[in-house]
Amino acid sequence: MPIDKSKITIEMIEKAKKCETADELIALAKAAGTEITKAEAEAYLAELSNFELDSKALDKVAGGKEGICYMEDCPKHTM
């Protein structure tokens, strides 16, 4: 089942960024009730390695603009 990126929180991103291996990220996802494959975990880790939230994106994640997602591929994205 794909991850619903519109439900990702700052806390989730911070925890995921601390994972050093795909297996650690798989365990973290499983603890949060989401199953991901090793290939998905490796892809997420690669994406997270260069991931930073600017103040505009941080406002969106923190609820600054209701209904708008910070992810570029989010269907709610209206930047």
Backbone torsions as a table, in degrees:
resi	resn	phi	psi	omega
1	MET	NA	127.5	-179.1
2	PRO	-67.8	153.0	179.0
3	ILE	-75.7	133.5	176.1
4	ASP	-82.2	97.8	-174.6
5	LYS	-64.6	-18.9	178.8
6	SER	-73.0	-11.8	179.9
7	LYS	-103.6	6.9	179.7
8	ILE	-77.5	131.8	-180.0
9	THR	-105.0	166.8	176.4
10	ILE	-59.2	-41.4	-179.2
11	GLU	-61.5	-40.6	178.7
12	MET	-63.4	-42.8	179.7
13	ILE	-63.3	-43.8	-179.9
14	GLU	-62.6	-42.2	178.0
15	LYS	-64.3	-43.5	-179.3
16	ALA	-64.1	-37.6	179.9
17	LYS	-64.9	-22.4	179.5
18	LYS	-80.4	-15.0	179.0
19	CYS	-70.8	133.5	-178.9
20	GLU	-101.3	-18.4	-179.2
21	THR	-132.2	162.0	177.0
22	ALA	-61.5	-38.0	180.0
23	ASP	-63.0	-38.1	177.0
24	GLU	-64.8	-40.9	179.4
25	LEU	-68.8	-37.3	176.6
26	ILE	-61.3	-44.2	179.3
27	ALA	-64.5	-40.7	178.5
28	LEU	-63.3	-45.2	178.9
29	ALA	-62.4	-43.2	-179.7
30	LYS	-62.3	-40.2	178.5
31	ALA	-63.5	-27.4	178.9
32	ALA	-91.0	3.5	176.5
33	GLY	88.2	18.7	-179.9
34	THR	-123.3	134.4	176.8
35	GLU	-99.2	129.9	174.1
36	ILE	-131.3	152.9	178.7
37	THR	-84.0	168.0	177.8
38	LYS	-63.4	-39.8	178.8
39	ALA	-63.3	-41.4	177.3
40	GLU	-64.2	-43.4	-179.8
41	ALA	-61.7	-42.5	178.9
42	GLU	-64.0	-39.9	178.5
43	ALA	-66.2	-42.0	178.8
44	TYR	-64.1	-41.1	179.0
45	LEU	-62.7	-40.4	178.3
46	ALA	-63.6	-41.6	178.9
47	GLU	-66.4	-40.9	-178.0
48	LEU	-70.7	-23.7	-176.6
49	SER	-63.3	-24.5	179.2
50	ASN	-117.6	20.5	-173.1
51	PHE	-94.0	122.5	172.4
52	GLU	-139.8	143.4	177.7
53	LEU	-94.5	125.8	172.5
54	ASP	-80.3	173.9	-175.0
55	SER	-62.4	-34.7	179.0
56	LYS	-66.3	-45.8	178.3
57	ALA	-67.0	-38.6	179.3
58	LEU	-61.2	-40.5	176.6
59	ASP	-59.2	-41.6	-179.1
60	LYS	-66.2	-44.8	-179.9
61	VAL	-65.2	-37.3	-177.7
62	ALA	-80.5	1.2	178.0
63	GLY	95.1	13.8	-179.2
64	GLY	-61.8	-34.7	177.4
65	LYS	-130.5	102.6	-175.8
66	GLU	-59.6	135.4	175.4
67	GLY	84.1	2.9	179.7
68	ILE	-113.5	131.0	-177.7
69	CYS	-97.7	146.1	-179.6
70	TYR	-81.1	-15.1	-177.2
71	MET	-78.6	137.3	-178.5
72	GLU	-60.3	-35.0	-176.4
73	ASP	-93.2	10.4	179.6
74	CYS	-71.4	135.0	178.8
75	PRO	-64.1	-17.9	-179.7
76	LYS	-90.5	-2.7	-174.9
77	HIS	-63.6	123.0	-176.7
78	THR	-133.2	26.7	-179.9
79	MET	-65.8	NA	NA
